[in-house]
């Protein structure tokens, strides 16, 4: 920067010397000086603006970094103070669960999922996800409404014959879409996403533990609480990203 300014000053002095000393015409001397001034002013203004922008952006970045660091520490402290049992949805209060015949995700009737999607929460809002449980109440997957909609769209574009309606005569199962590729998560298949987008935490843990488990898996918004945090154990409760957000806002 200093070398550039120095070089520019030297060049400007040379131009001014030639334009005012070598050139004898007074009108030309004034005109040359104006040209030099007009050329230098935008450059100096740009340099000043750059220096100020760098200074203030650096200050703002440092302030933002400190604020973010403080927020992260505060969030972690707040979540560590909330027990997972205090925030979770108990198994008995879960709205929109479906049992998997033979404990097999592929055997889950699409009619049962469609029926569950029509259920509403106590406040009247439609549910946004369906929990898939085994006969022993272990969770083997979850279907968010967005995934359900994407399944229908993928099937519609492929021309495959799959019945997603809540009709008593609907005999189609998840097997028909299990191995179809998700467009938004390609090349991942729907069946893989349904089973791998959930996490597990042990009873007696905190919401901070639940959040950590959630963040350890891609696209995970659901943590199921079991006695020892094992996926094969019966579900005691369910913590979604919404319960964590509520705890942070409290």
C-alpha positions as CSV (number, residue, x, y, z in Angstrom):
1,X,0.0,0.0,0.0
2,X,2.8,2.5,1.0
3,X,4.8,1.6,-2.1
4,X,1.7,2.1,-4.3
5,X,0.9,5.5,-2.8
6,X,4.6,6.5,-3.1
7,X,4.8,5.5,-6.7
8,X,1.6,7.3,-7.5
9,X,2.9,10.5,-5.8
10,X,6.1,10.3,-7.8
11,X,4.3,9.8,-11.1
12,X,1.9,12.7,-10.2
13,X,4.8,15.0,-9.4
14,X,6.5,14.2,-12.7
15,X,3.3,14.8,-14.6
16,X,2.8,18.1,-12.7
17,X,6.4,19.1,-13.4
18,X,6.1,18.5,-17.1
19,X,2.7,20.0,-17.2
20,X,3.6,23.2,-15.3
21,X,7.3,23.8,-15.9
22,X,8.1,22.3,-19.3
23,X,4.8,23.5,-20.8
24,X,4.8,27.3,-20.9
25,X,1.2,27.8,-21.8
26,X,-0.7,28.9,-18.6
27,X,-3.9,27.5,-19.9
28,X,-2.3,24.1,-20.5
29,X,-0.7,24.2,-17.1
30,X,-4.1,24.6,-15.4
31,X,-5.6,22.0,-17.6
32,X,-2.8,19.5,-16.8
33,X,-3.1,20.1,-13.1
34,X,-6.9,19.5,-13.3
35,X,-6.3,16.2,-15.1
36,X,-3.9,15.0,-12.4
37,X,-6.3,16.1,-9.6
38,X,-9.3,14.4,-11.3
39,X,-7.3,11.2,-11.7
40,X,-5.9,11.1,-8.2
41,X,-9.1,12.0,-6.3
42,X,-11.0,8.7,-7.0
43,X,-8.0,6.6,-6.2
44,X,-7.4,8.3,-2.9
45,X,-11.1,8.1,-2.1
46,X,-11.1,4.3,-2.9
47,X,-8.0,3.7,-0.7
48,X,-9.6,5.6,2.2
49,X,-12.8,3.7,1.8
50,X,-10.9,0.4,1.6
51,X,-9.0,1.2,4.8
52,X,-12.1,2.3,6.7
53,X,-14.1,-0.8,5.5
54,X,-11.3,-3.1,6.5
55,X,-11.1,-1.5,10.0
56,X,-14.8,-1.5,10.7
57,X,-15.4,-5.0,9.1
58,X,-12.6,-6.3,11.4
59,X,-14.2,-4.7,14.4
60,X,-17.6,-6.0,13.4
61,X,-16.3,-9.5,12.8
62,X,-14.6,-9.6,16.2
63,X,-17.7,-8.4,17.9
64,X,-19.9,-10.9,16.0
65,X,-17.5,-13.7,16.9
66,X,-17.6,-12.8,20.6
67,X,-21.4,-12.5,20.5
68,X,-21.7,-15.9,18.8
69,X,-19.3,-17.5,21.2
70,X,-21.2,-16.1,24.2
71,X,-24.5,-17.3,22.7
72,X,-23.2,-20.8,22.1
73,X,-21.9,-21.0,25.7
74,X,-25.2,-19.6,27.0
75,X,-27.3,-22.1,24.9
76,X,-25.2,-25.0,26.1
77,X,-25.5,-24.0,29.7
78,X,-29.3,-23.6,29.4
79,X,-29.8,-27.0,27.7
80,X,-27.6,-28.7,30.3
81,X,-29.9,-27.4,33.0
82,X,-33.0,-29.1,31.4
83,X,-33.4,-32.9,31.9
84,X,-34.4,-34.9,28.9
85,X,-37.4,-36.3,30.8
86,X,-38.7,-32.8,31.5
87,X,-38.7,-31.8,27.9
88,X,-39.6,-35.0,26.0
89,X,-42.9,-36.2,24.7
90,X,-43.8,-39.4,26.6
91,X,-44.5,-42.5,24.5
92,X,-48.2,-42.4,25.6
93,X,-48.6,-38.8,24.3
94,X,-47.0,-39.4,20.9
95,X,-49.6,-38.5,18.2
96,X,-49.1,-40.2,14.8
97,X,-47.3,-43.5,15.4
98,X,-47.6,-46.6,13.2
99,X,-46.6,-50.1,14.1
100,X,-44.4,-52.0,11.7
101,X,-45.7,-55.5,10.9
102,X,-43.0,-58.1,11.6
103,X,-40.9,-55.2,12.9
104,X,-40.0,-54.6,9.3
105,X,-40.1,-51.1,7.8
106,X,-40.9,-52.4,4.3
107,X,-44.1,-54.0,5.6
108,X,-45.6,-50.8,6.9
109,X,-48.9,-50.1,5.1
110,X,-49.0,-46.8,3.2
111,X,-52.7,-46.6,4.2
112,X,-51.7,-46.5,7.9
113,X,-49.1,-43.7,7.2
114,X,-51.7,-41.7,5.3
115,X,-54.2,-42.2,8.1
116,X,-51.6,-41.1,10.7
117,X,-50.8,-38.0,8.6
118,X,-54.4,-36.9,9.0
119,X,-54.2,-36.8,12.8
120,X,-54.0,-33.6,14.7
121,X,-52.1,-32.4,17.7
122,X,-54.0,-31.3,20.9
123,X,-53.9,-27.7,19.6
124,X,-55.5,-28.6,16.3
125,X,-52.4,-28.5,14.1
126,X,-51.8,-31.4,11.7
127,X,-48.9,-33.6,12.7
128,X,-45.7,-33.1,10.8
129,X,-44.1,-36.5,11.2
130,X,-45.1,-40.2,11.8
131,X,-43.1,-42.4,14.1
132,X,-42.6,-46.1,13.1
133,X,-42.5,-48.5,16.0
134,X,-41.9,-52.2,16.4
135,X,-44.1,-54.5,18.5
136,X,-41.9,-53.8,21.5
137,X,-42.2,-50.1,20.9
138,X,-38.6,-49.6,19.7
139,X,-38.4,-46.9,17.0
140,X,-37.1,-48.0,13.6
141,X,-37.8,-44.8,11.7
142,X,-39.6,-41.6,11.2
143,X,-41.4,-40.1,8.2
144,X,-41.6,-36.3,8.0
145,X,-44.4,-34.8,6.0
146,X,-41.9,-33.3,3.6
147,X,-40.5,-36.8,2.9
148,X,-44.0,-38.2,2.5
149,X,-44.7,-35.4,-0.1
150,X,-41.4,-36.1,-1.9
151,X,-42.2,-39.8,-2.1
152,X,-45.5,-39.0,-3.8
153,X,-43.8,-36.6,-6.2
154,X,-41.0,-39.1,-7.2
155,X,-43.6,-41.8,-7.8
156,X,-45.8,-39.4,-9.8
157,X,-42.8,-38.4,-12.1
158,X,-41.7,-42.0,-12.5
159,X,-45.2,-43.2,-13.5
160,X,-45.1,-46.1,-11.0
161,X,-48.4,-47.4,-9.6
162,X,-48.4,-46.7,-5.9
163,X,-51.4,-45.9,-3.7
164,X,-50.7,-43.3,-1.0
165,X,-54.3,-42.7,-0.1
166,X,-56.0,-43.5,3.2
167,X,-58.3,-46.2,1.7
168,X,-59.3,-49.4,3.3
169,X,-58.6,-51.3,0.1
170,X,-55.0,-49.8,-0.1
171,X,-52.7,-52.8,0.2
172,X,-49.5,-51.0,-0.8
173,X,-46.6,-50.9,1.7
174,X,-43.4,-48.9,2.1
175,X,-41.6,-51.7,0.2
176,X,-42.8,-50.0,-3.0
177,X,-40.9,-46.8,-2.3
178,X,-38.2,-48.1,0.1
179,X,-35.5,-48.3,-2.6
180,X,-36.5,-45.2,-4.6
181,X,-33.9,-42.5,-4.7
182,X,-34.7,-39.2,-3.0
183,X,-34.3,-36.3,-5.3
184,X,-33.3,-33.8,-2.6
185,X,-30.8,-36.3,-1.0
186,X,-29.6,-38.2,-4.0
187,X,-28.3,-40.9,-4.1
188,X,-29.8,-41.7,-0.7
189,X,-32.9,-44.0,-0.8
190,X,-36.0,-43.2,1.1
191,X,-35.8,-46.3,3.3
192,X,-32.3,-45.4,4.4
193,X,-33.2,-41.9,5.2
194,X,-36.3,-42.9,7.2
195,X,-34.2,-45.2,9.4
196,X,-31.0,-43.2,9.7
197,X,-32.4,-39.7,10.3
198,X,-33.1,-40.5,14.0
199,X,-30.9,-40.5,17.1
200,X,-31.1,-42.0,20.5
201,X,-30.3,-40.8,24.0
202,X,-30.4,-42.4,27.4
203,X,-32.9,-41.6,30.2
204,X,-31.4,-39.2,32.7
205,X,-29.5,-37.2,30.1
206,X,-30.1,-33.5,29.4
207,X,-31.3,-31.6,26.4
208,X,-27.7,-30.7,25.7
209,X,-27.0,-34.5,25.2
210,X,-30.1,-34.7,23.0
211,X,-28.9,-31.8,20.9
212,X,-25.4,-33.3,20.5
213,X,-26.9,-36.7,19.4
214,X,-29.2,-34.8,16.9
215,X,-26.2,-32.9,15.4
216,X,-24.2,-36.1,15.1
217,X,-26.5,-37.3,12.3
218,X,-27.3,-35.6,9.0
219,X,-30.8,-34.2,8.6
220,X,-31.7,-35.4,12.1
221,X,-34.5,-33.6,13.9
222,X,-35.6,-36.4,16.3
223,X,-34.1,-38.0,19.3
224,X,-35.8,-41.0,21.0
225,X,-35.2,-41.6,24.7
226,X,-34.6,-45.2,25.8
227,X,-33.4,-46.6,29.1
228,X,-29.7,-46.8,28.1
229,X,-29.8,-45.0,24.8
230,X,-30.0,-48.2,22.7
231,X,-32.1,-48.2,19.5
232,X,-33.3,-51.7,20.3
233,X,-34.9,-50.7,23.6
234,X,-38.5,-49.5,24.0
235,X,-39.1,-45.8,23.5
236,X,-39.7,-43.9,26.7
237,X,-40.0,-40.5,25.1
238,X,-39.3,-38.3,22.1
239,X,-37.4,-35.1,21.8
240,X,-37.8,-33.1,18.5
241,X,-35.9,-30.0,17.3
242,X,-39.0,-28.0,18.4
243,X,-38.6,-29.0,22.1
244,X,-34.9,-27.9,22.0
245,X,-35.9,-24.6,20.4
246,X,-38.6,-24.0,23.1
247,X,-36.0,-24.7,25.8
248,X,-33.6,-22.2,24.3
249,X,-36.3,-19.5,24.0
250,X,-37.6,-20.0,27.6
